[in-house]
Amino acid sequence: MTEREALLRAVRAHPDADTPRLVYADWLQERGDDERAELIRAQCRMRAPGLPDDEFRALSARTNELLSAHGAEWKRAELPQFETFVTRYGPLYARTSPPGLRWGAFRRGFVESAVVSPGGIRPLLEHQDAIFAATPLREFETRWTPQFLHFTSTFVNGFRYFERIEVIVDHLLRSGRDQLQIEGYLNYPRPERLKCLHLIATAAGRAAAERALRPKFGDRLVLTADPGGRVAD
């Protein structure tokens, strides 16, 4: 294990603690990566209790500058990229995230969330070890379609990092097709690890989820309507 891998392992092992992240920031600065280190320190500082408003605004402005200049580059460098076949301008392979897997924002210096739709399930399962070694990922937003409901069981059977996931945001399907999704959460392998299961659904979908899932998840179950009426069809 390299020194960098050991430092990242400490970040993953203690995702709520700032100290491992700040130690990693020191290591980055010692190697000349000043701006990457600055982002980690600034975003950690922004969480400090009682932080003066003026300091918070200054830190927020600075982190926005850093992310505007380097955020996409840091994600490409630090997070696994997957070979995608591109044909628009002739056949070639590009190293990108697949359309079905979109990395979230930096939080306290690291990407902790991802949006996963059917096209991202296979690469997520195939490369999950590399993904979870690279960043303290602990939040998923999932977006299924009727044609890909079978991926619910595929994901549950093939995913090995349920103990790391603390928040799931899911968009339930309409017209009774949400039942398979709800059943998937009834069989969720590590329900005790979830701090929040947030389901966005129609009134009927929310009622079905309330009946089935409230006994299992209690106050950790959050049910809301899509404000734009855009729950997946």
Buried (B, 14 or more C-beta within 10 A) or exposed (E): EEEEEEBBEBBBEEBEEBEBBBBBBEBBBEEEBEEBBBBBBBBBBBEEEEEEEEEBEEBEEBBEEBBEEBBEEBBEEBBBBBEBEEEEEEEEEEEEBBEBBBBBEBBBBBBBBBBBBBBBBBBBBEBBEEBBEBBBBBBBBBBBBEEBBEBBEBBBEBBEBEEBBBBBBBBBBBEEBBBBBBEBBEEBEEBEEBEBBBBBBBEEBBEBBBEBBEEBBEEBBEBEEEEEEEBBE
